[in-house]
Amino acid sequence: MKPFFAFSSAPIRVLLGTTAALGLFACDPDSDPDPTQPIAATKTVFVVNEGNFMKSNAEISSFSKTTALVSKSLFSAINNRPLGDVAQSMAAQDSTGYIVVNNSNKLEVVNLRTFRSLATISNLKLPRYFAAASANKGYVTETVSYSGVPGQVSIVDLKTNTVTKSISVGKQPETLLVVGNRLYVANGGENTVTVINTTTDVVEGTITVGDSPNSLVLDRNNKLWVLNGGKVVYDASYNVDYTKTTKGSLSSITPGQLTATTRELATNLSQPGRLTTNGPKDKLYYTFQSGVYTLGINDAKLPTTPIIKRSLYGLGIDPQDNTIYGGVSNSFSGAGQVVRYQSTGARIDSFNVSVGPNSFLFY
């Protein structure tokens, strides 16, 4: 992935759709792009919008860091068709983007410079996340079923855009991360991380972490961090039973080892998620208790005070300038919103996107 241009030092404070914004940019910032024109590379933030379950209104929005122009419905504008049902995540390998569309059971492959569709990889089984191991090979996690059966990781030939093999892992696999010649898979339906050798595509072992691991990152010291949401237990009326629900936790793993060190969070009343890092990879960020918390990778204690006191559905950190992007779902009843913050947590501005913004890809 290519480097990004930094933001201007002064907040852009774009009021999208206002007269001032129209005058500043000489066009409507909420308008969709001309499909015949390529998207400027190295300067774009892509926003993954889930859409409503069973509505097939998932969408990718884009935000230009140089002009502050927004396309709320980028995929459908460029490709003249809907993206599908529940966009779960998006990843990149060089100039190619891979959009995981969960309930449509597919992986959409796009050119990140033009956003034109290159291929559709169909017949996946409730896919969740994608990661590339090389220019030729990628991996996608698949829930397979919510009936308690093991999930799987499928291997994708990135030259032919076909699935070549599937590997059984733990229940409900979520995010995955390639570190050297190993693939780490967070099994969200249990308390393990599966380790796969990417040379042989054979499982090397499993690592016990906290309950319901949901996200993985690698820090600057080559340590792997796993955020565990905690196991949520419901009573007969489908209310959370907090006497049985476990606390979320944060685990750390040294690559090459099959053990982890785990620290519990303060309460089981909230489930942490969306683990990510800043540009230098020396700070961790995650959502918890209706806020965003940050932890230095060498800190001995977990944080007790959020840097952002707002419930965010999506979270991302621009790796060039450490601007924090937060997705606000607005209860999935209409357009979502992205709010940008300085690395200190101070608010910069906001802009509207599509329904349910859950994650970001900085390109």
BABADO-286088 format. One record per residue (C-alpha): x, y, z. Coordinates in steps of 0.001 Angstrom, whole numbers, padded with zeros to 6 digits, always signed. Layout:
XYZ/...
***
This chain:
+000000+000000+000000/+001245+003453-000850/+001888+006333+001545/-000667+009033+002191/-000552+012787+002066/-000931+014549+005414/-003881+016724+006286/-003556+020440+006406/-002653+021704+009880/-005871+023695+010147/-009142+021725+010478/-010989+021506+007188/-014328+021683+009015/-016319+020850+005926/-020039+021406+006248/-020990+019097+003428/-023895+020362+001398/-023676+023981+002592/-023178+027004+000397/-019727+027568+001864/-018661+024049+001013/-019985+024359-002514/-018052+027559-003003/-014848+026143-001585/-014818+022983-003703/-016746+024234-006730/-018919+021108-006691/-021292+019206-004467/-019195+017182-001971/-022018+014656-001541/-022260+013999-005268/-020991+010733-006740/-017969+010748-009056/-017938+010622-012824/-017517+006874-013492/-015226+007626-016457/-012659+009406-014278/-010092+007496-012146/-009997+008077-008413/-006836+009834-007222/-004603+007240-005588/-002639+007672-002335/-005078+010292-001025/-008303+008426-000352/-010067+007055+002708/-012547+004300+001867/-015427+003798+004315/-017069+000372+004591/-020818+000765+005146/-022569-002441+006203/-026049-001459+005103/-029165-003101+006532/-029346-006872+006926/-031276-008475+004030/-031619-005112+002234/-028628-005398-000168/-027770-001741+000423/-024169-002184+001547/-021893+000471+000109/-018372+001876+000016/-017976+005621+000508/-014818+007586-000214/-013296+010720+001282/-010585+012702-000496/-007951+013955+001928/-006837+016709-000461/-010218+018144-001465/-012539+016815+001290/-014971+015633-001395/-017162+012695-000418/-018786+010005-002531/-021438+008323-000407/-022196+005531-002892/-018935+004859-004685/-019335+001196-005635/-022815+001508-007142/-021947+004779-008909/-018924+003264-010640/-020285-000232-011332/-023977+000476-011900/-025100-002273-009537/-025510-002703-005777/-022598-004016-003726/-024726-006551-001856/-025957-007555+001593/-023756-006551+004575/-020294-005249+003680/-018236-006631+006547/-014706-005408+005782/-012241-004276+003128/-008523-004848+002593/-005948-004082-000093/-003041-005690-001890/-001108-003097-003925/-003745-001313-006070/-006428-003983-005702/-009190-003850-003112/-011053-006812-001630/-014515-006149-000170/-015987-008916+001994/-019780-008991+001588/-020954-011253+004396/-024586-012124+003778/-024088-012177+000002/-021378-014820+000552/-018881-013179-001763/-015657-011225-002140/-015792-008237-004513/-012469-007394-006176/-011972-003799-007360/-009290-001573-008838/-008610+000971-006084/-007675+003725-008562/-010891+003527-010597/-013044+001406-008281/-014216-000644-011228/-015039-004254-010485/-012360-006746-011505/-013993-009958-010300/-016540-011443-007923/-015534-014490-005888/-018810-016209-005026/-020037-019211-003038/-018189-018341+000170/-019801-019280+003484/-020599-016183+005566/-017195-014529+004939/-015844-012010+007457/-012316-010693+006777/-009603-010899+004104/-005805-010636+004274/-003183-010994+001539/-000037-013011+002197/+001592-012044-001120/+000704-010689-004535/-000467-014197-005458/-002256-015510-002380/-004862-014275+000072/-007002-015696+002855/-010613-015097+003878/-012298-016166+007130/-015728-017814+006893/-018186-018465+009705/-019710-021355+007694/-022669-021647+010110/-023910-020204+013414/-024930-023667+014644/-021638-024201+016492/-019664-025960+013766/-016013-024998+013114/-015360-022123+010755/-012807-022101+007981/-010180-020033+006211/-010245-020233+002425/-007160-019645+000288/-007675-017305-002673/-005469-017310-005779/-005178-013564-006399/-004148-014023-010016/-007197-016078-011017/-009541-014859-008242/-010527-018397-007327/-010657-020354-004074/-008085-023167-004128/-008423-024733-000673/-010182-024350+002687/-008671-024939+006129/-010779-025785+009192/-010220-023447+012160/-012162-022565+015320/-015763-021423+015634/-016778-018099+014050/-013363-016912+012825/-013100-013130+012672/-010066-011008+011800/-006835-012538+010556/-003277-011251+010282/-000229-012379+008328/+003052-012144+010273/+006063-013466+008375/+005157-016947+007154/+002310-017420+009634/-001360-016536+009553/-003099-015781+012853/-006888-016253+012966/-009063-014976+015836/-011784-017542+016555/-014590-015344+017859/-016862-018207+018879/-014384-019550+021421/-011167-018398+023129/-008450-019345+020667/-006249-018059+017865/-005396-020548+015114/-001864-020393+013670/-001431-021455+010026/+001871-021818+008174/+001429-019794+004968/+004108-021808+003138/+002436-025172+003677/-001091-023963+004559/-001129-026394+007468/-002332-025526+010988/+000673-025299+013351/-001368-025023+016530/-003784-022895+018562/-003177-020254+021213/-005525-019779+024170/-006564-016155+024698/-009605-014499+026300/-013205-015262+025346/-014437-014151+021911/-011338-012666+020241/-012440-010174+017597/-009446-008186+016313/-005677-008487+015817/-002825-006003+015275/+000975-006115+015159/+003032-003477+016988/+006420-001957+016145/+008204-004547+018327/+006690-007385+016292/+004337-008344+019114/+000846-009534+018227/-002094-008097+020179/-005511-009745+020396/-008611-007953+021668/-011172-010309+023205/-014760-009114+023521/-015788-011498+026296/-018469-014175+026067/-021966-012682+026205/-024607-014936+027772/-028357-014300+027414/-031248-015380+029646/-034537-016897+028486/-035887-013440+027599/-032805-012652+025473/-031489-010116+027942/-027782-010165+028755/-027098-012240+031860/-024232-010343+033452/-023767-013002+036119/-022505-015342+033380/-021100-012905+030805/-017297-012753+030937/-015093-009674+030840/-013312-008546+027718/-009535-008764+027720/-006348-007947+025840/-003833-010662+024974/-000282-010358+023654/+001600-013001+021667/+005198-013281+020564/+005105-014627+016981/+006503-018135+016811/+005210-019027+020266/+001939-020779+021081/+001266-018982+024354/-000294-015626+025252/-000372-013199+028163/-003892-011914+028884/-005160-008943+030918/-008846-008542+031796/-010674-005254+031310/-012448-003624+034227/-016047-004689+033614/-018260-007150+031756/-020925-004466+031149/-019356-003563+027796/-017628-005577+025075/-014416-004056+023633/-013818-004124+019891/-012201-002530+016822/-008578-002896+017935/-006207-000828+015784/-002867+001005+015996/-001475+004427+015187/+001061+005025+012399/+004224+004342+014457/+002498+001246+015888/+003399+002170+019448/-000179+002799+020641/-003275+000618+020593/-006803+001990+020206/-010108+000207+020827/-013771+000900+021564/-015168+000170+025034/-017842+001562+027384/-019170+004082+024826/-015742+005554+024202/-012346+005107+022571/-009410+004047+024735/-005705+004097+023935/-002847+002075+025404/+000890+002448+024897/+002428-000886+023940/+004759-000693+026963/+002135+000503+029449/+001832-001704+032522/-001828-000855+033224/-004882-000729+031022/-006433+002740+030573/-009410+003767+032688/-010378+007007+030913/-011354+007283+027225/-009788+009856+024926/-013079+010094+023006/-016319+009973+024979/-018649+008800+022261/-020007+005461+021135/-018510+004641+017730/-019553+001774+015481/-016379+001945+013380/-012828+002977+014227/-009726+003610+012140/-006423+005512+012453/-004789+007172+009458/-001255+005695+009512/+000327+008838+008107/-000973+011603+010356/-002733+009575+013105/-006098+011223+012526/-008809+009109+014166/-011854+008204+012068/-015020+007158+013870/-018101+005635+012251/-021538+006506+013664/-024346+004159+012622/-027379+006265+013671/-029225+003023+014520/-029112+001944+010844/-032234+004033+010191/-030566+006275+007629/-027279+007710+006467/-024310+007112+008736/-021666+009639+009671/-017893+009737+009954/-016378+011956+012637/-012685+012805+012511/-010577+013476+015604/-007022+014539+016306/-004810+011911+017938/-005554+013594+021280/-009270+012972+020851/-010161+016568+019939/-012888+016698+017291/-011957+017976+013824/-015060+017635+011621/-017590+015176+010218/-019248+014091+006986/-022165+011881+005940/-021746+008439+004377/-024051+005456+003790/-025704+003104+006305/-023631+001565+009107/-019987+002708+008666/-017942+000020+010421/-014345+000332+009186/-011874+002234+007015/-009211+001569+004410/-006538+004249+003942/-005095+004249+000433/
***
